[in-house]
Amino acid sequence: MRRLPPALALLLALAALAAIAFAGLFLLFYFFGFA
C-alpha cells in the first residue's frame, strides 16, 4: 500500500483535530449544563 499524499495526510490530521476539538467543546458545555 502506498503512502498517503502529504496534502491528504494533512487534511486527515486536521479533520481528526477538529473532531476532537468539537467533542471536547460539546462535553464541556454538556457538563456545564448540569453544573
VENDA-V690409 format. One record per run of one state. SS is the DSSP state (h for helix, s for strand, l for the rest). FROM is the first residue (numbers start at 1). TO is the last residue. Records with the same first field share a line. If there is no record, write none. Layout:
SS = FROM-TO ; FROM-TO
This chain:
l = 1-5 ; 35-35
h = 6-34
